[in-house]
Amino acid sequence: MKKINLLVCLLLAFATHAFAADLTPSQEKAQRALYAYLDKNQFNPEVDVDNSVCFRQGGVLYWINIEEESPILFTFQRKGFKVGTDDSSFKRRPAILAANEVNCKHNAVKLKVTEKRVDISMQVYIDKAEDFTAVFNQYLKCFDEVDKDFKEAYSAAVKAERDEEERLEREARKNLPPSVLRDFVAGMSFRLLDENEEQSTPYDQPLRSYKARYIQARIEFLPWKEKDAEFQLQIKVTRPTGSPIYLKGKKVSAEGNVVLKKSKKNQVVEIDSFGSAKEGFWKAGEYKVELMEGGDVIYTTTFNIL
């Protein structure tokens, strides 16, 4: 019995510490009231080591810090967006443009872009916790609206940036001499390679997303009547969403040197594969392909991922 009583006392002491650490009496009262509201409404709250009250809604993490008093400052935050250069992150420049647009539209929730993330938060001064919990669901709705608006504004900013880059690229190409390979491409076909770059789907067969890791292009040229010549070919692939697939540090998806031999027959060459060993890299849809030589687009086509 003594052991049970000791355990109960320790649990009570821990619970008191979890709520009371570094809080004034009025802040602790507000925190307890907030916790009780979230618990009653099945948000399954927890008190973190920094005294923030945390919960998840729809798989998204939210947390609320309580500071100051008379009135008390509630800082309500939602997990934001990762900023970086990898494919799973938001790019910083369009994220800043999107955040500015969203901040102009929404008064309560504000976005802040740092080097590594986009923070989403709102701050509310209140006299008692009930003033906060009375409109709690409206706050959650505001966060959902901001999430939706940011993603839409970000997509628009990325598209505008991409369109400008393509316009500048087209302008630069105008001054380039035309490639001697113009009108010499008879066609292109594509095959799938696995993560070890071994063939998983032959040329001219349906390309399925669940098998897609790398894609290789085969190019058929019309008869080449000149002497043997080596050319550097480049491929630029654009996703169904409009975003290009680039090799790291380059503005093309794939490239390689090929030799065209003097011949009266059509000849076929292959170029380096492109893609990723990561499952899910290829989404279903139609992909645009531009074949270039010397910066000049000599052939365009598409392929479909099923």
C-alpha positions in Angstrom: 0.0 0.0 0.0 2.9 2.4 0.8 4.4 1.7 -2.6 1.1 2.5 -4.3 0.7 5.8 -2.3 4.2 6.8 -3.2 3.6 6.1 -6.9 0.4 8.3 -6.8 2.3 11.1 -5.1 5.1 11.0 -7.7 2.6 11.1 -10.5 0.8 14.1 -9.0 4.1 15.8 -8.4 5.1 15.2 -12.1 1.7 16.5 -13.3 2.0 19.6 -11.2 5.5 20.3 -12.5 4.4 19.7 -16.1 1.8 22.4 -15.8 3.4 24.8 -13.4 7.1 25.1 -14.4 8.1 28.6 -15.3 4.5 29.9 -15.4 2.9 32.5 -13.2 -0.3 31.5 -11.3 -2.5 33.2 -13.9 -0.6 31.6 -16.8 -0.8 28.2 -15.2 -4.6 28.6 -14.7 -5.0 29.6 -18.4 -2.8 26.6 -19.4 -4.9 24.2 -17.3 -8.1 25.5 -18.7 -6.8 25.2 -22.3 -5.6 21.7 -21.6 -9.0 20.7 -20.2 -10.8 22.1 -23.2 -8.6 20.2 -25.7 -8.9 17.0 -23.6 -12.7 17.3 -23.4 -12.9 17.8 -27.2 -10.7 14.8 -27.9 -7.7 16.6 -29.2 -5.4 14.4 -26.9 -3.2 17.3 -25.8 0.2 17.1 -24.2 2.4 19.6 -22.4 5.8 19.8 -23.9 9.1 20.5 -22.1 8.9 24.1 -23.1 5.4 24.4 -21.5 3.6 24.6 -24.8 0.3 22.7 -25.1 0.6 20.4 -28.1 -1.9 18.4 -30.1 -2.4 16.9 -33.6 -5.3 17.5 -35.9 -5.6 15.7 -39.3 -2.0 14.5 -38.8 -0.7 18.1 -38.4 1.1 19.3 -35.3 -0.2 22.4 -33.4 1.2 24.0 -30.3 0.2 26.9 -28.1 2.5 28.9 -25.9 1.2 31.1 -23.0 3.2 34.2 -22.1 2.7 37.6 -20.4 -0.3 38.4 -18.3 -3.0 41.0 -17.8 -3.8 40.3 -20.6 -2.2 36.9 -21.4 -0.6 36.3 -24.7 -1.6 33.1 -26.5 0.8 32.2 -29.4 -0.9 29.5 -31.5 1.4 27.8 -34.1 1.0 25.2 -36.7 3.7 23.0 -38.3 4.9 25.0 -41.3 6.7 24.1 -44.5 10.3 22.9 -44.9 12.4 25.3 -47.0 15.4 23.9 -49.0 16.7 22.9 -52.4 15.6 19.2 -52.5 12.4 18.1 -54.3 10.4 17.6 -51.0 11.1 21.2 -49.9 9.7 24.6 -50.8 12.1 26.9 -52.6 12.9 30.1 -50.6 12.3 32.8 -53.2 8.8 31.7 -54.3 8.0 30.9 -50.7 8.7 34.5 -49.7 6.5 35.8 -52.5 3.7 33.4 -51.5 4.0 34.4 -47.8 3.8 38.1 -48.6 0.6 37.5 -50.7 -1.0 35.4 -47.9 0.0 37.9 -45.2 -1.7 40.7 -47.1 -4.9 38.5 -47.4 -5.1 37.2 -43.8 -5.1 39.5 -40.8 -5.0 36.9 -37.9 -2.5 34.3 -39.1 1.0 35.3 -40.2 3.7 33.5 -42.2 7.4 34.1 -41.7 10.0 32.6 -44.0 13.4 31.7 -42.5 16.4 29.9 -44.1 14.9 26.5 -43.3 11.2 26.8 -42.9 8.0 28.8 -43.3 6.5 29.5 -39.8 2.8 29.8 -39.4 1.4 31.4 -36.3 -1.2 33.8 -34.7 -1.0 35.7 -31.5 -4.0 36.6 -29.4 -4.2 38.7 -26.2 -7.0 37.5 -23.8 -8.1 38.0 -20.2 -9.1 34.4 -19.6 -8.7 31.1 -21.5 -12.4 30.8 -22.2 -12.1 33.8 -24.5 -9.6 31.8 -26.6 -11.4 28.4 -26.5 -14.7 30.0 -27.5 -13.4 30.7 -31.0 -10.8 27.9 -31.1 -12.5 26.1 -34.1 -12.5 29.4 -36.0 -8.7 29.6 -35.4 -8.3 26.1 -36.8 -10.3 27.1 -39.8 -8.1 30.1 -40.4 -5.0 27.9 -40.3 -6.6 25.6 -42.9 -7.4 28.5 -45.2 -3.8 29.9 -44.9 -2.4 26.5 -45.7 -4.5 26.3 -48.8 -3.8 29.9 -49.9 -0.1 29.5 -49.4 0.2 26.4 -51.5 -1.8 28.0 -54.3 0.2 31.2 -54.1 3.5 29.2 -54.0 2.5 27.2 -57.1 1.7 30.5 -58.9 5.0 32.0 -57.9 6.9 28.9 -59.0 5.1 28.9 -62.4 5.8 32.7 -62.9 9.5 32.1 -62.1 9.7 29.1 -64.4 7.9 31.0 -67.2 10.4 33.9 -66.9 13.4 31.5 -67.0 12.0 29.9 -70.1 11.4 33.2 -71.7 15.0 34.3 -71.1 16.2 30.9 -72.4 14.1 31.3 -75.6 15.5 34.8 -76.0 19.1 33.5 -75.6 18.5 30.8 -78.2 17.4 33.3 -80.8 21.0 34.3 -81.3 22.4 30.8 -81.6 23.1 29.3 -85.0 20.7 26.5 -86.0 21.9 23.0 -85.4 22.9 20.9 -88.5 20.8 18.1 -86.9 17.6 20.0 -87.5 15.2 17.8 -89.5 17.4 14.8 -89.1 15.5 13.1 -86.2 13.1 10.5 -87.4 11.7 9.7 -83.9 12.4 9.0 -80.2 11.3 6.1 -78.0 11.8 5.4 -74.3 12.4 2.5 -71.9 12.4 2.0 -68.2 15.4 1.0 -66.1 15.3 -0.2 -62.5 17.3 1.2 -59.6 20.4 -0.7 -60.9 19.8 0.8 -64.3 18.9 -2.6 -65.8 16.0 -2.7 -68.3 12.6 -3.3 -66.7 10.4 -2.2 -69.6 11.6 -2.4 -73.2 11.4 0.5 -75.7 7.9 1.2 -77.2 6.2 -0.6 -74.3 3.8 1.1 -71.8 5.7 3.0 -69.1 4.1 2.3 -65.7 4.8 4.5 -62.7 5.2 1.7 -60.2 8.1 0.3 -62.2 9.6 3.6 -63.2 13.0 4.6 -61.7 15.2 5.7 -64.6 14.1 6.4 -68.2 16.4 6.1 -71.2 15.8 7.7 -74.6 16.6 6.1 -78.0 16.9 8.5 -80.9 16.6 7.5 -84.5 18.3 9.7 -87.1 17.7 9.8 -90.8 20.6 8.8 -93.1 23.7 10.9 -92.4 25.6 11.6 -95.7 28.4 13.6 -94.2 31.6 12.2 -92.7 31.4 10.7 -89.2 30.7 13.4 -86.6 30.4 13.5 -82.9 27.6 15.6 -81.2 26.6 16.4 -77.7 22.9 15.9 -77.3 20.8 17.1 -74.4 17.3 16.3 -73.3 15.0 18.6 -71.3 12.0 16.8 -69.7 9.0 18.7 -68.3 6.6 17.1 -65.8 2.8 17.2 -66.4 2.7 19.9 -63.7 4.9 22.1 -65.9 8.1 21.8 -63.7 11.3 20.7 -65.4 13.5 17.7 -64.4 17.1 18.9 -64.1 20.4 17.2 -63.5 22.1 18.6 -60.4 23.7 21.9 -61.3 22.4 21.9 -64.9 19.4 23.1 -66.9 18.9 19.7 -68.7 17.5 16.3 -67.7 20.1 14.2 -69.5 23.0 14.6 -71.9 25.6 12.5 -73.7 27.9 12.4 -76.7 26.9 10.4 -79.7 28.6 9.7 -83.1 26.7 9.7 -86.3 28.3 7.6 -89.0 28.2 8.3 -92.7 25.4 5.9 -93.9 22.5 5.5 -96.3 20.4 4.0 -93.6 18.7 5.3 -90.5 20.8 4.9 -87.4 19.9 4.7 -83.7 21.7 6.2 -80.7 21.0 6.2 -77.0 21.6 8.9 -74.5 22.2 8.8 -70.7 19.2 7.8 -68.5 17.4 10.3 -66.3 15.2 10.0 -63.2 15.7 8.7 -59.6 16.1 5.4 -57.8 13.4 6.8 -55.4 10.0 5.2 -55.7 7.3 7.7 -56.6 9.6 10.1 -58.5 7.5 9.5 -61.6 3.9 10.5 -61.5 1.2 9.4 -64.0 0.7 11.9 -66.9 2.2 13.2 -70.1 5.8 14.4 -70.1 7.1 16.9 -72.6 10.6 16.2 -74.2 12.9 18.6 -76.0 16.0 17.2 -77.7 18.7 19.8 -78.1 22.1 20.1 -79.8 24.3 23.2 -79.4 21.4 24.9 -77.5 19.1 24.5 -80.4 15.9 22.4 -80.0 16.0 19.9 -82.9 13.1 17.7 -81.9 10.1 17.7 -79.5 7.9 14.8 -78.4 6.2 13.4 -75.4 5.9 10.2 -73.4 3.2 9.0 -71.0 3.6 7.4 -67.6 0.6 5.2 -66.7 
